[in-house]
C-alpha cells in the first residue's frame, strides 16, 4: 500500500469494540487461572491421590474434565473472540455485524457454556468424550454460539473486497464453519453409534477440536500480528494458500491415529497415518512462510513482546506438529501411545503453541486499546516464566512417557510403572509454579503500567502482498478466496465425515456381523447405571478398554478387542491414556470384596496405587456399598465377559476379507490367544517356581532385606506389617487374609500361592513378579515369628482317634490323605487346606475346628465335636505336615 492509501485506510477503519475486547480479555484471564487450578489439583492427585479426596465434586475425573474444557472454551475461546473483535474489522474494513449480538455472544459463551458446564461437571453431569466432556445440554449452547460467531464475524469477511484480502480471514472462516459442523457430530454421534463405530466419530472431534478450531484461529493471529508488527508483507502468498488448503484437507483425516492397532478398519488407520505425515509437511510449509516473513526482524522480535510470543508460538507449532506426525507412525505409536508422552504432547500444543500465540494476540490488541494499562516489563517476565514452565513440564512428561513405555514392553508388574514415574509427576507439579507465575504476570501486564493513549491505538493495515505486487494482479479465483475458504470448511467436513465415519462404519457393520456370537446378552439395568458412574468419574481417562493388536498388550491383558464386543457401548470408553491397567478383560480377575475395598480406598489393598478413592459411593465403610457402588461393581465385572463366553470360536481368529493389515498384525489377529492374560487372576494350579534360597548367610540376609521391601509394597495392606493378617483391609475382606504367623507353610507352597493366588479369596496371583522378588519375599516370610505355644505331645492312641475323626468328618473336602483333594473340593471357591504343605499352630487348628473359617467352606464343629475330639483332630492334622514332600 502507498502512504496515502495507508493514511486513508487508517481514517476510515471501523472503530474497535473496546468493551467487548476488554470483557473477553478478562474472561480469558479468569478462566485461564481457574482452569490451571483445576489442572494443578489433577496433577497433585497423581502423586498424592488422597489430596482433597473426600468430596465427589473434587474427584480427579471431574476436575480433569473441567481442566481441559476450561482451557478449550474458557481461556482459548475467550482469547480468540477477543482477537476476532480486533482482527475482523481490520481485515474486512467494515464493522462486525452487531455490538448487541456481541454482548449476547459474550453472555452465552461464559454464562451458558463455560460456567454452567463447569458446575454441571462438578455436580456429576458430563459425557466421557475427549474435548467434549460438557453435557449435551451445554453442547446445544455451544452450537448456537458458533452459529452466532459465523453471523458476527464471517458475514463481514464475506463482504470484504480483494484489496483487503488477508490469509487470517481464510483461517477464521474455515475454522468457524468447520467447527460449527464438527462439534455437534463429534459430541452426538458417539452417543448414537456403538463402540468402534462411535470411536471413529469421536476420533474426528478429538483431533479437529485442536486442529481445526484452535490451530486455524491461532494461525490467524500469527498471520495478522507478524505483518502488522514488522510492517512487511507475508513472505509468500502462494505458500499461504498451499498451507491453508493442505491443513483443511488432511487435518480432518488425522483423528483415527488415536486408535492405531484398534478394531477400526486398518484402511482408515493407514489413511490417518498418511494424513498425519502430510500434515507434518504442511506445517513445515506454514512455519517456513511465517519465519521467512520475520527475516531481518530480529531486533523487532526482541523489542516487540507480543510479536515475540507469536514467534515462539510459531516455533512450538512446528515442534508439536512434527512430534505428532512421528507419534502416528506405527512403530512409535506401538510404544508410546497411552503414555505420558501423549500428555506432554498435549501440553506442548495447548500451553505452548496455542497459549503463546493467544497471549501474543491479546497483548498486541491490548497495547493498542485506548484507556487500558499496559506493563511491558511484566510481559517480559511473563514470557520467560511461561517458557521455563512449559519446557520443564514438557520434558518431564516426555521422559516419563519413555520410562512407562519401557516398563510396559517388559514383563515387570504394572505397578512398577506407577512407582517409577511417581517422582516425575511430583516434578510436573513443581513445574507448574513458573506457569502460574506467568499467568499472574500476564494479569499484571494488563492491569498495571502506563495508560495507552489514543495516539498509540492505531497500527494501520497489514501489507497483504509483497512489494511491487498489486492487488489487481489477483485472479478472479483469488477474488473468491473468502467464499472458497467458507466452502472449504463445509466441504472438508463432509469429506472427513464420510472418510472417517461413514465408510469405516459400514466396514465395521460387516465385521461385527461376521464375527459376533449368535447370542450376546445386553447389559443389565444395573450394569448400564454402573457404566454411567464409570464415565462420570473419568475412569476412562486412566483405564483403557481396548486391548490393541500389539504383542505387549496381548501378553499383559489377553486377546485383542474385537469390534462386536463394544456393540452395547454408547458412547465407547476406549480411552486414550493408561495410568492404571486396561480393563477390557477385567471380568473375574478380582473378588467382589477386593473390588469394593479398592473402590472405597485403593490404598487399603494396593499400597502404591494412585487411583482416587470414592467413599461417597459407600455408607461409611467398604463393606457397606451404596447403590452406585454396587452398580459400578457389576459393570466392571461385566467387562470382557461376553468374549469369555465365546471361548475359542474360530471366527474370532480370522481376518476380514481383503484385510490390509501388516504381517505382524495379521499374525497376532489369527493366533488363538487366551482371552485373559492377567497375571493377577487367581487360578487352580499346582505350578510353582523352583525356589532355592542361598545358603550363604550374607546372601540370605540380602534376600531377607529385599523381601521385606517387597512385602511392604505388595502384602502388608492385607496381611499386616508383621504378617498377622490384620492389615488395614483385613476387616473388610472375606475370608480374612491369612495370619502368616499362625501356620508353617512350605517353600514350594508359598511359591505356588504367589504364582497362582488363592481362588475364592481376595489373594491375587503375582505371576508378573520377578523370580528374584519371589525368592526374596519367601526368604522374608520364613523369618516371621510363629505364634506356636508349647502343646501336649500327642500319643499314638490320640493320633489314631484323630485319624478316625478325620476319616469320618473331613475327607469329603480335605481328601483321605489330607492333601485337599476330596470329592467336594472341586466345587468350592477356595480349595481346602493341604495339611502336608501347611501346618497350622495348635491354637489356630483348635480355633478353626471349633468356629470354622468365615467366607470358606470350612464349617464350625464346636457343637458336633467335644473339646477332646477337637484336640485329637488338631493333633492329627498337624502331624500330616511333611513340607510338601
N, C-alpha and C positions, 0 to 999 in steps of 0.2 A: 504494500500500500504506500502511496505517496504521503508526504507530511500533511498536505492539505486535506487529503481524504481521511487521514487519521484524525485530524482535528475535528472534521465534520462528523466523523463516526462517534467521537467522544461526546460531542454536544448533543447528538441525537440518541445516544444509548439510553435504553429504558432504565428507570430508577430501580435500585435494588430494594428487595423486600426485607428491609433491615429487621423488622420484628420477627418474621418467620425464621430468618437466618439465626438470630440470637436464640430463639426458642429451641430450634432443633440442635444448635450447638451445645447449649447447656443440658438439654435432654440427653444428648450423646454422652457428655461427660458424666452425668449422674448414673446413667445405665451402665457405662463402662466400669465405674468404680464398683457398683453393685454386682455386676456380672463377674468382675475379677474377685470379689469377696466370695461369691458362690464357688468359683474355681479354687480359691485358696482353701476353703473348707474341704472341698473334694480332695485336694492334694494332701492335706494334713491327715484326712481319714485313711489315705492309702497306707500310711505308716503308723498311725495311731487310730485304729478303727473305732475305738470306744469314745473318741472325742465327740462331744455333743451328740451322743448316740441314743439317748433315751426318748426322743420325741420323733414321731413319724415324719413331721414336716422338715426335720433336719437330717433325714437319712441320705446316704450317699447318692442313691439313684435320682432322687428328686432334685437335689442340689446340682447334680451333673446336668440334668435336663435344663435347669434354669441357667446354668453357666453358658452352655452352647447357644441356647435360644436368645439369651440376653446379649451375647456378643453379636449374633446374627441380626436380630431385629432392633435391639435397643441401641447398641453402640454403632455398628456399621450402618444400620438402617437410617438412624437419625443423622449420622455424619454425611451419608450420601445425599439425603434430602436437603441438608443444609447447603451442600455444594451445588446441587441442582438449581436452587433458587438464585445462586450467583451465576452459574455457568449457562443455563438455558437462555436467559435474556441476552447474554453476551454473544452466544452462538447464533441465535435466531434473529437478533436485533429487533426483538419485539417482546413485550412483557409476557409473563406467564398467563395462563388462562384466567385465573381469578384469585385475588388475595383471600376472599371469603372461603373459596374452596381450599386454599392453603391451610387456613386455620381449622377447617373441618378435617382435613387430612392429618394435621398435627394431632388433633384430639383423638381421631380414630386410631392412628398408629400407636400412640402412647397410652391411651386410656381405654382402648377396646382390644388392643393386641398385646402390647408388652406387659403392662401392669396386671390385667386380668389373667393373661397367660401364666405369669409367674405365680400368682395367688392360686390359680386352679391346680397347677402342677404341685405346689406345696400341699394343697388340700387333698391330693391323690387323684386328680383327674388329668390324664395325659394319654399319649399314644406312643408306643415304642417304635417310632420311625425316626431314624437318624436325621438330624436337621429338620425334623418335623414333629417335635415332641409336644408342642402345644396341642390341646384337644381340638376336636373338629369344630366346635362352636367358635373358637378363636380363628381357626383356618378360614371360616366364612368371611370374617372381617379382614383377614389378610388379602383375600382375593378382591374384596371391594376396594381396599386401599390401593392395590396395584392398578385396578381399573381407573381410579381417580388420578393416580400418577400419570397414566397414559393421557388422560384428558388434560392434566395440568402441564405436563412437560412435553409430551410427544406432539400434540397439535401445533404449538408454536414452532417446533423444529420442522414439521412437515410443511409449514407455510414459508419457511426460510428460502432466500434466494441463493443462487450459486455463489455470489460474491461473499457470502458469509457461511460457506460450507466448511466444516471442520470435522476432523476424524472423531473428536469427542462425541459429536452428535450421533455418529453411527453407533457407537458403543452404547450410548444412553438409550436410543430407540430399540436396538436389538435386545438389550438386557431387560427393559421393562416389559416388552411384548412377550418375549420368550418366558420370562418368569411368571407372568400373569397366567400363562397356559400350563406351564410345567408344575407349578406349585399345587394346584388342585388335583392334578393327575397323580403326582408323586405322593400326595397325602391320602387320597381316596382310593386309588386303585389297589394298594396293598390290603385295604380293608375288605375289598370285594373279591379279590383273587387269592386262591390258596397258595401257601408255601412258596415253592420255587417260582411259580408264575408271578406272584406278588413281589418276590425279591427282584425280578427283572425290572419292575417299575420303580421300586424303591431305590434300586441302584441308579436309575435315571435321575431321581431327585437328589440323592446323596451327593452326586458329583456336580449336578447342574446348580445346586444351591451355591457352591463355591465358584464353579467355573463359568456360569452364565448369569449370575446375579452379582456376586462380589467382584469377580475379575473384570468384567466389562466396565463397571462403574469406577473401579479403581484405575483402570487404564484411561477412562475418560478424564479423570483428574490429571493423570500424567500427561496426556496429550494436550491438555489445556495449560497446565501450570508451567510446563517446560518452555513453550514458545513465549508465553506472557512474561516469564521471568528473565529469559535470555534475550528477548526482543529479536529472536531469529526464528525462521520457519522450521517445521519438522523436516528432517533430513530428506526423506523420500516419500512423496505422496503414493507412489506405486507400492512401496513396501508396506505402507499403512493399509492400503486396500488388501494386499495379499494377507497380511497378518489378521485383519478383521475377518475376512471370508473363511480362511482356514480355521480360525478359532471357532466360529459358529458352525462350521461344517463338522469338525472332528470332535469338539468337546462333548456334545451330547452323546457320542458313541462310546465314551470312556467308562460310563457308570458300571458296567458289568465287570470291570477289572477289580472291583471289590469282592468278586465271587469267583476268582480263578480256582480251578480244581474242584468246583462245586457241581451240583446236579444240573445247573443251567447248561444248555447245549454248548458243546465245545466250539462250534462255529461262532456263536455270539461271544464267547470268551476270547477267541483269537481275534475277532473283529475289534474288541475293546483294547486288546494289547496293541494291535497295529495302530489304532486311533491314538493311543497314548504315546507311541513313538512319534507319530506325525505331529502331535501336539507339542512335544518337546522341540521339534524342528521349527514349528511355528513360533514358539516363544523366543527361540534364538533370533528369528527374523524381527519380531516386535521389539525385543530388548536392544538388538543391534541398531535398529532405526532410532530408538529413543536416545541411546547413548551417543550415537553419531550426531544427533541433534544438539547434544551438550558439548560437542567437540570445541575446545578452546574456551570453555566457560568455567574452568576450574576455580578461578577467583570468585565468580558469581556464586558457585555452589558453596564455597566457603563462607561467603558473607550473607547469602540469602538462605535463612534457615528453612522456610517452607520448601524451597527447591531442594535443599539437602535431604530432607525427609523423603521427598518424592524420588530423588536419585537413589537413595538407599532402598526404598521400596521396589524400585525397578530391578536393582541387582538381586534382591531377595526373591523377586518373581522368577528370575532366571534359575536361581539355585533350587527353589522349591519345585519348579516345574520339571527340571531335569531329574531331580530326585524322584518325583512321582512317575516319570516315564520309565526310569530304571526299575522302580519298585513294581511296575506292572509286568515286567518280564518274568516268565515262568520260573527260571532258576532262582531269582531273587525273591519272588513272591512266595515260593515254596518255603523259604527260610524265614522271611521277615514279617509276613502277614500275621496279624493278630498281636504283634509285639508292641512294645513302647516306641519302637522305631516309627510306627504309624502315628502315634500321638505326637512325637516330635515333629513329624512332617506336617501335621495339622496345625501345630502352634507356629511353625515357620510360615505357614500360609496366612493364618488369621492374625496372629500377633505380629508377624514380620511383614510380609508383603502388603496385606490389606490395611493393617493399622498404621504402618509407617506412611503409606500413601494417603490414607484418610487424614492423618494428622497434618501432613503437608498441605492437603487441600483445605482443611479447616483453618490452618494458620495463614495460608495465602489469602483467604477471604477475610479473615478477622482483621488482619493488619490494613485492610482497605475499607473497613466498615466505619464510617464516621461515628464518633461518640463513644466507642468502646476503648478499653485499655489494652495495651499490648506490651508485654515484657520480653524483649528479645533475649536477654540474659537467661531468664528462666527456661526459655525454649531450648537454648544451647545445652543446658544441663539435662533437660528432658530427653534430648536426642541421645546423649551418651549413656544416660542411665537406662533408657529403654533398650538400647543396643546391647549393653552389658548383660541385662537380664535375659534378653532373648537368646544371645549366644550361649549363656550359661545353661538356660533351660533346654534349648535345642540339643546342645552337646550331651547333656546328662541323659536325656530321654533316648537319644540315638544310641549311645553306648549301652544303656540299659536294654534296649531292644536287641542289640547284638548279643549281649550276655544271655538274655532269655532264649533267643533262638538257638544258641549253642547248647543250652541245657535241654531244650525241648527235643533236639535232634539226638540226644543221648538217651540212655536207659535210666537216668537218675530220677528219683521221685519228683513229682510235680512241685512239691513244696520247696524243693531246693531252689527253684527259680524265684519263688517268693522271698525266701531268706536271703538270696544273693543280691537281689535288686532293691531290697528294702532301704538300704543306705542311699541308693540313687534317688529313691523317692523323697527321702529326707532332704537331700541336696537340691532336688527340684523345688521343694517348698521354700528353701532358703533363697533360691534364685529368684523367687517372686518378690523379694524385698526391693531390689532396684526397679522392678517393673511398677510396683505400687508407688515408689518414689517418683518415677517418671510421670505417672498419672497425676500426682499431686503437683508436680512442676508444670504440667500442661495446664492445669486449672489456674495456677499462679500466673502463667504466661498470658492467660486470657482475662484475668481479673485485676492484675496489678500493672504498674508501669505507666507510661505516658498515654494520654488520651489521643486517639487517632483523629487527625484534623481532616477537614473536607478536602484540602489540597492533596492529601495522601491517599484519597479513596479511589482514584482512577488509575488504571494502568493500560487503557486503550484496548484494542482488539489484537488478538494474536495473529501474526502473519500466517496465512494458510498455505502459501506456495513458496517455493524457492525464489530468490532474487531473479528477476528477469522473466519469471513466468507470469502470465496474465490469466486472470480468471476466464477470459474469453476463450482461452485455448481448451477449456474443459469441454469434453464431448457431450453430446446430447444424453448419452448414457450416464455420464457423471452428474449431469444436472438432475438426474432422478435418484441420486445416491441415497438421500434420506428415505425416500419411498422404498428403495431397494433394501435398505437396512431394516425397515419395518417389516417388509415381506420376508426377509431372511429370518427374523425372529419367529414368525409364524411358520414359514416353510420348513425350517430346520427342526422345529418342534414336531411337526407332523412326521418328518423323516425319521427322527430319533424314536418317536413313539412307535412307529412301525418296526424299525430295525431292532430296537431293544426290547420292546414289549410284545407286539402282536406276533411277529414271526417266531421268536423263541417260545412264546406262549403256546402257539399251535404245535410246535415240535414237542413241547413238554406234555401237552394233552395226549399225543400219540404215545409218548414214552410211558406215561402213567398208565394208559390203557393196556400197554403191552406187558408191564412188569408188576402191576399191583395184584395182591392176592384177591381171590374171588370174594372173600368176605373180609371186611375191615370195620371193626366196631368204632362207631363215633364216640367222641369223648362224653363222659357223663356230665351232668349239670355241675357237679362239684368240681370236676377237673377243669371245666370251662371257667368257673369262677376263680379257681387257683391260677389259671393262666393269666387272667386279668390282674391278679395280685402280682404275679411274677413280672408282668410287663410294667405295671405301675411303679414298682420299686426299682426298676432299672437293672434287673438281674441279667438281662441280655447284653449289658454293656461290660460285663466281666466274664460271663459264661456264654460261649457259643453253643449253638445246637446244630452244627454241621461238621461231620467228620469228612474232611476233604480226601480226595483221591491222592493222598501223599503218604509215603511209607511210614513216616514218623507218626502221623495221625492214626493210621490203621494199627500200628504196633501198640500205641498207647490207649486208644479208645475203641477200636473194633472196626467192623465193616463200614465202608463209606456210606454216607447218607444218600438215599435214593429219593427221587422227586415225589414218588407216591406217598412216602412217609409223612410228608407235610400237607397231605390232602385236606386236613381239617384245621390248618393253621391260618387264622385270619387276625392280624397280619402275621407274616413269618417272624420268627425270633432267632434267625440265624446268627446275628451278632457280627461285629467286625473287630472285636478285641477279646483276648483271653488273659484275664488275671487269674481266675480260677480255672479248673479243667473244663473241657467240653462236657455237656450234659446230655447229648443226644442218645446215649446208651445208659442212662442213669438207672433205669428200672431194675430193681432187685439187687443193686450193689450194696446198699446200706439198710440197716434195720430201721423201723419206724421211730423207735425211741432215739436212735442216734440222729436221724434227720431232724426231729423236733428239737432235740437239745442243741444241735448245730444251728438251727434256725433261731432259737431263742438267744443263744450266745455262743458263737462258733469257737471261742477260746476255751470253752468248757471241754471240748473234745479234740480240738486241734490247736495246740498252744500257739503256733506261729501263724495262724490264719489272719488275714487282713479283711475278711468279709465282715460287713457290719451286722450287728445283731438286730432282731426285730421283736423286742419284748412287748411292744404294743399289740402284737397279734396273739398274745397269751394273757391268761388271767392270773398273773402273778408269778408263775413258775413254768418251767419247760414241760412239766407233766400235766399242765392244765391249758392245752391249746384252745384258742378261740376258733370260731367257725372258719375265718380266713386262713388261719394256720393249718387247719385240717384240710381245707380245700387246696392250699398250696402243696401240702404233703402229697395229696392224691395226684396232683398234676405232675409233680416231679417223679413220682413212682410210675407214671404212665409213659415217660419219655423213653422211647426205644422198645416199648412192649409189643407194638404191632410188628416190628421187624423180628423180634424174638419168636413170635408165634409162627412166622413163615418158615422157620428152620432153614434148611439148606435148599430151598426152592431154586431149581436151576435157572429160572427166569431172572433171578437176582444177580446172576453172574454171566449174563450175556450182554453184548453190546447192541446199541441201536443200529438200525440199518444205515449204511454209509457213514459210520462214525468217523469223525476227523480227529480222533484223539491221538496224541503222541504215543509212541510204543510203550513207554513206562506206565502211562495212564491205562492203556489197554490191558496190560498185564495185571495191574492192581484191580481193575474193574472185573476181570474174568476169573481171577483166582478165588477159589472158595475160601472165604475168610470167616473167622469166628465173629459172630455178631457182637460179642462183648469181649474186649481185651483188657478190661480194667484190672490193674494189679491189686486193687483193693477188694474185689469181690471175694467173699469167703466161699470156700468150696470143700466138699468132702473128698479129701485126697490124703494119701499117705506119703506124698512126695515130700522130700526134705533135703536139706543141704548136708553134705559131708563136713561136719564141723570137727576141726582138730584144733584145740586150744594149745597155745605154746606151753612147753614145759619149762622154759627159761623164766625164772621169777621176774626178771626185769621186763621182759616182753609181755608177760601176763599182766603185770602192773600197768603197762601202757594200754593194753587192751581194756582193762577194767576202767581206767580213767576215760578212755574214749567212749566206752559203753555207757558210762554214767551220763555223758552228754547226749548220746542217742536216746537213752531212756527219758531224760528230762524233756527232750524235744517232742517225743512221739508217744510216750506211755504214761507219764506222770499225771496227766489231766484225768485219767480214768483210774489208774492203779494207785495213785498217791505217790508222794515223794519217797516213801520208804517201801513201796510195793505192798501195802497192807489193804489195797482195794478200797481206799477211802479218798480218792481224788475228787476234785470239785464236781465232776459229772456223775460220780458213783451213785448218789442217792436217787438220780433220775433214771438211770439205765436199768433195764430188767431183762435178763438176770444181771445182778450187780457184777462189776468187774472182779476178777479173781483176786483173792488175797494171796499174793505170791509168797508170803512168809508162812502160809498155813499148809503148804504141800511141798513135797520134794518132787521135782519134775526132771525127767531125764533130759540130757542134752539133745538127743535126737527128737524127743517130743517137743521141746521148746522150738527147735528148728522147724518142725512141721507146723506148729501153731503160727509161728511168724510168717511162714510161707503161704499157708492156706487159710489163716484166720479160724474162727470158730463159728460155723453156721448156726443160726438160731440165737446168736448173741450180737452185741454191738462191736465185738472184736473183729476188725477188718483183717484182710491179708496184707502183707507188706512185700509182695513179690518184686517190687522195684527197689527194695532196699539192697544196697551193695553187700556182697558177702562179707566183706571186712566189717561192715557195721553190724551185720547179724552176729558174727563171731564175737565182736566186742560187747554187744548187748547181752549175749548169753554169758560171757565172762563176768559181766557186772551182776547179772541176776544170780549167779552162783555165789555171790558174796552177801546176798541178803540174809539177815539172821532168820533162822527158823524158830517159830514160836512153839517149839516142842518141849513139853514138860515131861519129866521122868514118869513113865507109866509102868504099871504092873506087868511083869513078864507073863505072857500067856502060856498056859500049859498045853500039852498036846491034846488033852481032852477038850479044853476050851476052844482050841482051833478046829477040832473036829465038829464041835457043836456049832461053831460059827459057819463052817463049811456047809453043814446040813441046812442051816437057816438060809444061807446064800442060795443054795440049790432050790429051795422052796419058794423064796420071795424075790430073788434078784436076777436070775439067769435070763428071764424074758427080755430084759434090757441090756444087762451087762455081759451076757453070754456065760456059758458054763465054765469057761476058763477065766472069766473076769476081765476080758480084753475089750469090752464094749461092743461086742458084735452079736448081741442077742437078736432073736427074730423080730422084736419090736423096735430095734434101734433104727432101722431104715426109715420108719415113719415119724421119727422125732426130729424136730427142728435142730436141736443140739444133740450131738452124739453123746451117749452115756460115757462115763469115765472109763478109761482103760487103766486098771489098777496095776498093771505090770509097768506102766510108764509114769504114773502119778501116784505118789504116796501121801495121802493127807495126814496131818498130825492127828494124834489120838483124839484130842479135844475137838478138832474140826470134823473128824469122822463121826463122833458121837452126836455133835450138833446137827449135822446134815441128816443122819438117820432119824433123829427124833423130830426135827422140824421140817425136813425137806429143803429143797432149793427153789426159791421163788423164780418163776419165769422159765423153768425147765420141766422135764417130765419126771423129775425126782419127787415123789410124794413124801408126806410125813408118815413115819412109822411109830410115832410116840404113843399112840393108843393101841396099835396092833401088837407091839412087842414090849416085853417088860424091860426094865433097865438092864437086867442081867443079860438078856438076849441081845440087846443093843450093844452091850460091852463085848460079847462073844463075836458079833458080826463086825464090829470095828477092828478087833484084833485080827480077824481073818482077812479082811480086805487089805489091811496094811501089810500083812505077811506076803501078799502076792507080788509086791514090788520087786523087780529084778533089773531096773534101769533100762527096760526096753529090750533086753537081750533075748 
